[in-house]
Amino acid sequence: MTGDMNKEPEKPAQSSIVLGERAQSTGTIRWLSPVPITIGVLLLLLLLVLGWLILRRSSADTEVEPIVEVEVTPTQRLEVREYVEAGGTLNALPGHEASFSAATAGKVTRVLVQVGQRVSAGQVLAELDRSVLAAQVRQAQAALQQAKFTAAQARAVSGAPSQTIAADQVRQAEAALQTARANQTLAQNNLTRQQRLFDRGIAPRKDVEEAKNQITVATEAVRQAESALAAARVNAARGVGEARTQASVTAGGVEAAQAALEVARAELSRASIRSPIAGTVTKRTVNDGETVDPATPAFEVIDASSLDVVANVPAGYLGRIKTGDLAQVRVEPLPDKEFSGGVVQVAPSVDPQTNTVAVRVRLPNPGGELKAGIFGTARIAVDIHPNALVVPQEALVVEGDESFVFVAQGEKVEKRKVTVGIREDGHVEILEGLKDNERVVTTGAFGLGDGTKIKIVQGEEKKDGAGEKSGEKSDKKDEK
């Protein structure tokens, strides 16, 4: 047993040696196995990267830069103007428009003009009934003849006194005075009656005016008869010496009668309506047979050879507008036509309610195209640049608060920042950023960038190219 016991421990020692060798061999395998795997992975990654680089380089070599078709135009030198716009109504010049009627009430017997007819200053436009006024003229003429006869009698008796002649003169003068006073009473009664009828709305005003004229004539006749009677009485009482004095008195009666006749003739001449100015009849409110009144205008005449537009301009332009500035005016009936004029007056003060200043623009109108009363919009030039560098409006590209243009440089464009000035009629003034004769893109600028390749074409060429492309597409569709 002892011997067996001594031998048994040797087996484990041998087994441990074998196990140790296996463990060492296993450890070696565990440490060496990841190396080829790692190398393989790295080689695979390297191949992938190389392949990607090769593919990218080949695609970059085959990529074609796009070319954009554009239209260009060179810069120009033009006169540009900055305008301020304001509207107003066209009016006749001061003193070149008149609304008027007859100087006295009366019945219109004939109208001689129509609306739109050209008339001269002083021309008769309508005639009134002249019968009553003509009768007053005849009455005044008769009174003048009587006064002359009385004066002649006074002169005749002044050299040879005759009581009989003097008594006859007194009787004649008394009879004449009595007749004159009777006529005056009748005229006064007629005026009272006509005034009463007029107040009741029955009689027209012209009848009242005629009655007043009759009183004037009758009163003058009474005064003349009184003068004649006084002369006759003086001659009868004081003899031939006093008759000579009466001759001078009756001579004064002749002058008074002459004045009364002139008044009657003046009234007769007022029995018509005359134009105070030369111009065109723009309004007529009377017809044949109607009654006119001095307080109601019967005609309107306007001289429209020149018209004014009074425009209210913002007060901020007060210091920039002056007399003589050019202006362009458009009117509503002729929107496609522009009329040239100039500033003739600038109000010295500002309207505090509207914060505007009134500016008067005068327009020559020799052809009569413009009419008083229509509305017009005036563009007043507040600044003029006679030799400005300009480009078309469509060449300008606005980005935020900045403006750019694309300038053709060979086969590419340069995006260039510019400073803009006055804009007028499709043109933009360039203050900085461009030079004379540089070409800017006007069509096709949308989407361009700095350095983009371009192909310059004309408008028709570009349309033809577009037409060919559309034709090719339609052909392909037909083939399908």
DAPE-V706351 format. One record per backbone hydrogen bond with DSSP energy under -0.5 kcal/mol. CO is the residue of the C=O (numbers start at 1). NH is the residue of the N-H. Records with the same first field share a line. If there is no record, write none. Layout:
CO = NH ; NH
This chain:
1 = 5
2 = 6
3 = 7
4 = 8
5 = 9
7 = 10 ; 11
8 = 11 ; 12
9 = 13
10 = 14
11 = 15
12 = 16
13 = 17
14 = 18
15 = 19
16 = 20
17 = 21
18 = 22
19 = 23
20 = 24
21 = 25
22 = 26
23 = 27
24 = 28
25 = 29
26 = 30
27 = 31
28 = 32
29 = 33
32 = 35 ; 36
33 = 37
34 = 38
35 = 39
36 = 40
37 = 41
38 = 42
39 = 43
40 = 44
41 = 45
42 = 46
43 = 47
44 = 48
45 = 49
46 = 50
47 = 51
48 = 52
49 = 53
50 = 54
51 = 55
52 = 56
53 = 57
54 = 58
55 = 59
56 = 60
57 = 61
58 = 62
59 = 63
66 = 453
68 = 455
70 = 457
71 = 442 ; 443
73 = 440
76 = 78 ; 390
78 = 80 ; 388
80 = 385
81 = 83
82 = 382 ; 383
84 = 380
86 = 378
87 = 312
88 = 376
89 = 310
90 = 373
91 = 308
93 = 96
96 = 303
98 = 301
100 = 298 ; 299
106 = 292
107 = 129
108 = 289
110 = 127
114 = 117
117 = 281
119 = 279
120 = 123
123 = 275
125 = 112 ; 113
126 = 273
127 = 109 ; 110
130 = 134
131 = 135
132 = 136
133 = 137
134 = 138
135 = 139
136 = 140
137 = 141
138 = 142
139 = 143
140 = 144
141 = 145
142 = 146
143 = 147
144 = 148
145 = 149
146 = 150
147 = 151
148 = 152
149 = 153
150 = 154
151 = 155
152 = 156
153 = 157
154 = 158
156 = 159
162 = 166
163 = 167
164 = 168
165 = 169
166 = 170
167 = 171
168 = 172
169 = 173
170 = 174
171 = 175
172 = 176
173 = 177
174 = 178
175 = 179
176 = 180
177 = 181
178 = 182
179 = 183
180 = 184
181 = 185
182 = 186
183 = 187
184 = 188
185 = 189
186 = 190
187 = 191
188 = 192
189 = 193
190 = 194
191 = 195
192 = 196
193 = 197
194 = 198
195 = 199
196 = 200
197 = 202 ; 203
198 = 201
204 = 207 ; 208
205 = 209
206 = 210
207 = 211
208 = 212
209 = 213
210 = 214
211 = 215
212 = 216
213 = 217
214 = 218
215 = 219
216 = 220
217 = 221
218 = 222
219 = 223
220 = 224
221 = 225
222 = 226
223 = 227
224 = 228
225 = 229
226 = 230
227 = 231
228 = 232
229 = 233
230 = 234
231 = 235
232 = 236
233 = 237
234 = 238
235 = 239
239 = 243
240 = 244
241 = 245
242 = 246
243 = 247
244 = 248
245 = 249
246 = 250
247 = 251
248 = 252
249 = 253
250 = 254
251 = 255
252 = 256
253 = 257
254 = 258
255 = 259
256 = 260
257 = 261
258 = 262
259 = 263
260 = 264
261 = 265
262 = 266
263 = 267
264 = 268
265 = 269
266 = 270
268 = 271
270 = 272
271 = 128
272 = 274
273 = 125 ; 126
275 = 122
279 = 119
280 = 282 ; 302
281 = 116
283 = 300
287 = 290
290 = 108
292 = 106
293 = 296
295 = 297
298 = 285 ; 286
299 = 100
300 = 282 ; 283
301 = 98
302 = 280 ; 304
305 = 365
306 = 93
307 = 363
308 = 91 ; 310
309 = 311 ; 361
311 = 313 ; 359
313 = 357
314 = 317
315 = 318
317 = 320 ; 321
318 = 321
322 = 325
325 = 343
326 = 381
327 = 341
328 = 379
329 = 339
330 = 377
331 = 334
332 = 335
334 = 331 ; 337
339 = 329
340 = 364
341 = 327
342 = 362
343 = 324
345 = 360
350 = 352
351 = 355 ; 356
355 = 315
356 = 351
357 = 313
358 = 347
359 = 311 ; 361
360 = 344 ; 345
361 = 309
362 = 342
363 = 307
365 = 368
371 = 374
374 = 90
375 = 332
376 = 88 ; 378
377 = 330
378 = 86 ; 380
379 = 328 ; 381
380 = 84 ; 382
383 = 82
384 = 386
385 = 80 ; 388
388 = 78 ; 390
389 = 430
390 = 76
391 = 428
392 = 395
393 = 396
396 = 398
397 = 399 ; 404
399 = 402
402 = 399
403 = 418
404 = 397
405 = 407 ; 416
406 = 441
407 = 414
409 = 412
411 = 454
412 = 409
413 = 415 ; 451
414 = 407 ; 416
416 = 405
418 = 403 ; 420
419 = 431 ; 432
422 = 429
424 = 427
426 = 393
427 = 424
428 = 391
429 = 421 ; 431
432 = 419
435 = 438
438 = 75
439 = 408
440 = 73
443 = 71
445 = 448
449 = 452
452 = 413
453 = 68
455 = 70
458 = 462
459 = 463
460 = 464
461 = 465
462 = 466
463 = 467
464 = 468
465 = 469
466 = 470
467 = 471
468 = 472
469 = 473
470 = 474
471 = 475
472 = 476
473 = 477
474 = 478
475 = 479
476 = 480
